[in-house]
Amino acid sequence: MKKKQAHTANHGHHDHTSDLKRFNRARGQVEAIQRMLEEGRYCMDIITQIRASRAALRSLETSILEGHLRGCVSAAMKSRDANEADVKIRELIRLMGHVKD
């Protein structure tokens, strides 16, 4: 996966502090799945935990996307730099091509 450079605050970059809390919640849920598998827990309980983990990751994704739209994309549009705005639009189009529920 191609690594992007870190954004700076002057480009409207989203603060990920609250996202770290969401990530830690999701990580805890995924770790719980591992423990349940190792303990041989009931299938339906494991599936319930998997679904909770997926919901937590979707919440994280939504938060980061919203922050990106309100920060990075908004700043690009306000900059009146057509190239910068086009880059953000192409990023979103590529992302939407990969989104599946």
Backbone as CSV, one residue per row, in Angstrom:
resi,resn,N_x,N_y,N_z,CA_x,CA_y,CA_z,C_x,C_y,C_z
1,MET,0.842,-1.177,0.000,0.000,0.000,0.000,0.885,1.237,0.000
2,LYS,0.518,2.199,-0.824,1.277,3.431,-0.939,1.061,4.286,0.301
3,LYS,2.150,4.762,0.894,2.057,5.562,2.100,1.990,7.038,1.733
4,LYS,1.046,7.746,2.321,0.882,9.174,2.092,1.672,9.931,3.143
5,GLN,2.116,11.126,2.774,2.792,11.966,3.741,1.783,12.468,4.750
6,ALA,2.256,12.730,5.961,1.373,13.263,6.992,0.931,14.666,6.598
7,HIS,-0.316,14.964,6.883,-0.853,16.286,6.588,-0.507,17.222,7.732
8,THR,-0.456,18.474,7.441,-0.237,19.466,8.484,-1.542,20.167,8.780
9,ALA,-1.623,20.757,9.949,-2.859,21.400,10.385,-3.297,22.510,9.438
10,ASN,-2.363,23.180,8.766,-2.748,24.279,7.891,-3.429,23.791,6.621
11,HIS,-3.499,22.498,6.394,-4.235,21.965,5.257,-5.604,21.447,5.682
12,GLY,-6.044,21.807,6.882,-7.359,21.404,7.343,-7.439,19.955,7.775
13,HIS,-6.306,19.355,8.082,-6.278,17.928,8.424,-7.043,17.651,9.711
14,HIS,-7.774,16.566,9.684,-8.601,16.094,10.799,-7.730,15.639,11.965
15,ASP,-8.112,15.994,13.174,-7.432,15.528,14.385,-7.959,14.130,14.710
16,HIS,-7.072,13.164,14.777,-7.481,11.766,14.955,-7.542,11.321,16.415
17,THR,-7.514,12.262,17.356,-7.518,11.886,18.770,-8.721,11.020,19.129
18,SER,-9.915,11.440,18.727,-11.106,10.637,19.057,-11.139,9.350,18.242
19,ASP,-10.504,9.360,17.069,-10.438,8.149,16.253,-9.595,7.076,16.932
20,LEU,-8.591,7.486,17.674,-7.784,6.506,18.405,-8.626,5.754,19.427
21,LYS,-9.573,6.449,20.055,-10.470,5.785,21.008,-11.322,4.747,20.281
22,ARG,-11.838,5.124,19.114,-12.640,4.185,18.327,-11.785,2.996,17.891
23,PHE,-10.554,3.272,17.478,-9.655,2.200,17.058,-9.383,1.239,18.214
24,ASN,-9.092,1.788,19.382,-8.800,0.928,20.530,-9.996,0.066,20.897
25,ARG,-11.202,0.610,20.744,-12.416,-0.177,21.004,-12.501,-1.337,20.002
26,ALA,-12.273,-1.024,18.728,-12.334,-2.060,17.688,-11.243,-3.101,17.908
27,ARG,-10.056,-2.653,18.253,-8.958,-3.595,18.499,-9.301,-4.540,19.647
28,GLY,-9.894,-4.001,20.706,-10.308,-4.838,21.833,-11.328,-5.881,21.410
29,GLN,-12.230,-5.490,20.523,-13.244,-6.429,20.049,-12.620,-7.522,19.180
30,VAL,-11.652,-7.153,18.348,-10.979,-8.150,17.507,-10.165,-9.104,18.386
31,GLU,-9.509,-8.564,19.399,-8.756,-9.423,20.319,-9.697,-10.380,21.056
32,ALA,-10.918,-9.908,21.345,-11.904,-10.779,21.995,-12.281,-11.940,21.077
33,ILE,-12.343,-11.671,19.772,-12.635,-12.753,18.815,-11.545,-13.814,18.895
34,GLN,-10.302,-13.375,18.934,-9.193,-14.329,19.017,-9.310,-15.185,20.277
35,ARG,-9.600,-14.536,21.408,-9.739,-15.293,22.654,-10.887,-16.291,22.556
36,MET,-11.978,-15.858,21.971,-13.143,-16.744,21.840,-12.810,-17.949,20.965
37,LEU,-12.073,-17.722,19.889,-11.668,-18.832,19.011,-10.750,-19.799,19.760
38,GLU,-9.801,-19.228,20.490,-8.861,-20.066,21.242,-9.577,-20.880,22.328
39,GLU,-10.632,-20.309,22.898,-11.381,-20.988,23.956,-12.439,-21.941,23.414
40,GLY,-12.624,-21.938,22.096,-13.619,-22.814,21.499,-15.044,-22.410,21.829
41,ARG,-15.292,-21.120,21.906,-16.614,-20.610,22.272,-17.659,-20.918,21.206
42,TYR,-18.888,-20.776,21.573,-20.045,-21.051,20.722,-20.003,-20.160,19.475
43,CYS,-20.258,-20.786,18.319,-20.157,-20.104,17.022,-20.959,-18.807,16.967
44,MET,-22.185,-18.846,17.426,-23.039,-17.664,17.331,-22.503,-16.516,18.189
45,ASP,-21.880,-16.835,19.317,-21.267,-15.792,20.146,-20.094,-15.150,19.406
46,ILE,-19.314,-15.967,18.720,-18.175,-15.453,17.951,-18.673,-14.567,16.811
47,ILE,-19.705,-15.030,16.129,-20.266,-14.245,15.023,-20.800,-12.911,15.533
48,THR,-21.446,-12.918,16.680,-21.943,-11.680,17.273,-20.785,-10.721,17.545
49,GLN,-19.691,-11.263,18.039,-18.512,-10.429,18.323,-17.893,-9.906,17.027
50,ILE,-17.869,-10.724,15.996,-17.355,-10.285,14.692,-18.200,-9.123,14.167
51,ARG,-19.502,-9.246,14.290,-20.395,-8.187,13.812,-20.174,-6.893,14.598
52,ALA,-19.956,-7.015,15.893,-19.679,-5.834,16.716,-18.357,-5.186,16.293
53,SER,-17.368,-6.013,15.972,-16.072,-5.503,15.523,-16.206,-4.771,14.192
54,ARG,-16.972,-5.339,13.291,-17.193,-4.701,11.988,-17.897,-3.358,12.163
55,ALA,-18.870,-3.311,13.065,-19.581,-2.054,13.325,-18.631,-1.002,13.896
56,ALA,-17.742,-1.430,14.776,-16.774,-0.497,15.356,-15.815,0.035,14.284
57,LEU,-15.395,-0.835,13.380,-14.512,-0.395,12.291,-15.247,0.524,11.318
58,ARG,-16.526,0.244,11.057,-17.314,1.133,10.193,-17.448,2.510,10.841
59,SER,-17.645,2.542,12.141,-17.742,3.809,12.862,-16.431,4.595,12.754
60,LEU,-15.321,3.901,12.886,-14.007,4.531,12.734,-13.838,5.070,11.326
61,GLU,-14.184,4.257,10.337,-14.074,4.682,8.942,-14.926,5.914,8.677
62,THR,-16.152,5.920,9.180,-17.055,7.053,8.977,-16.496,8.317,9.607
63,SER,-15.969,8.192,10.806,-15.401,9.344,11.496,-14.213,9.925,10.725
64,ILE,-13.343,9.056,10.246,-12.166,9.528,9.508,-12.584,10.138,8.173
65,LEU,-13.532,9.516,7.486,-14.000,10.063,6.219,-14.659,11.421,6.432
66,GLU,-15.499,11.532,7.453,-16.146,12.817,7.733,-15.108,13.897,8.045
67,GLY,-14.120,13.541,8.846,-13.048,14.498,9.154,-12.282,14.900,7.909
68,HIS,-12.054,13.944,7.022,-11.347,14.226,5.771,-12.167,15.180,4.906
69,LEU,-13.463,14.920,4.811,-14.335,15.788,4.007,-14.406,17.197,4.598
70,ARG,-14.600,17.291,5.902,-14.731,18.594,6.555,-13.399,19.344,6.648
71,GLY,-12.306,18.604,6.676,-10.993,19.241,6.817,-10.242,19.317,5.511
72,CYS,-9.660,18.203,5.112,-8.782,18.157,3.936,-9.492,18.565,2.649
73,VAL,-10.647,17.978,2.392,-11.360,18.256,1.141,-11.891,19.690,1.148
74,SER,-12.460,20.104,2.253,-12.967,21.465,2.362,-11.853,22.489,2.140
75,ALA,-10.692,22.257,2.750,-9.554,23.172,2.577,-9.102,23.214,1.121
76,ALA,-9.103,22.068,0.457,-8.704,22.023,-0.954,-9.681,22.820,-1.814
77,MET,-10.964,22.703,-1.522,-11.971,23.430,-2.305,-11.872,24.930,-2.058
78,LYS,-11.640,25.318,-0.808,-11.539,26.741,-0.464,-10.247,27.371,-0.974
79,SER,-9.232,26.554,-1.241,-7.935,27.079,-1.678,-7.997,27.673,-3.076
80,ARG,-9.007,27.306,-3.814,-9.173,27.742,-5.206,-8.042,27.235,-6.099
81,ASP,-7.330,26.222,-5.613,-6.297,25.560,-6.418,-6.982,24.385,-7.111
82,ALA,-7.220,24.547,-8.407,-7.971,23.532,-9.160,-7.293,22.170,-9.110
83,ASN,-5.970,22.136,-9.147,-5.247,20.868,-9.108,-5.435,20.172,-7.759
84,GLU,-5.318,20.932,-6.680,-5.481,20.353,-5.342,-6.911,19.824,-5.162
85,ALA,-7.885,20.574,-5.612,-9.281,20.138,-5.524,-9.499,18.875,-6.352
86,ASP,-8.918,18.837,-7.542,-9.069,17.664,-8.405,-8.441,16.427,-7.778
87,VAL,-7.315,16.596,-7.120,-6.666,15.468,-6.441,-7.602,14.885,-5.385
88,LYS,-8.230,15.757,-4.599,-9.143,15.282,-3.546,-10.361,14.584,-4.152
89,ILE,-10.887,15.128,-5.239,-12.035,14.505,-5.895,-11.653,13.120,-6.412
90,ARG,-10.485,13.001,-7.060,-10.053,11.699,-7.582,-9.823,10.703,-6.461
91,GLU,-9.282,11.154,-5.321,-9.093,10.261,-4.168,-10.434,9.689,-3.714
92,LEU,-11.433,10.549,-3.609,-12.754,10.102,-3.158,-13.399,9.156,-4.161
93,ILE,-13.257,9.446,-5.444,-13.813,8.556,-6.469,-13.156,7.187,-6.385
94,ARG,-11.828,7.154,-6.243,-11.117,5.870,-6.094,-11.593,5.135,-4.855
95,LEU,-11.735,5.851,-3.759,-12.185,5.238,-2.509,-13.582,4.654,-2.674
96,MET,-14.484,5.398,-3.259,-15.857,4.921,-3.424,-15.908,3.696,-4.333
97,GLY,-14.969,3.558,-5.213,-14.899,2.371,-6.056,-14.519,1.133,-5.278
98,HIS,-13.903,1.321,-4.111,-13.458,0.190,-3.294,-14.347,-0.087,-2.094
99,VAL,-15.326,0.775,-1.850,-16.184,0.613,-0.679,-17.213,-0.476,-0.948
100,LYS,-17.289,-1.418,-0.031,-18.284,-2.495,-0.124,-18.804,-2.775,1.283
101,ASP,-20.075,-3.030,1.402,-20.655,-3.355,2.725,-20.872,-4.802,2.882
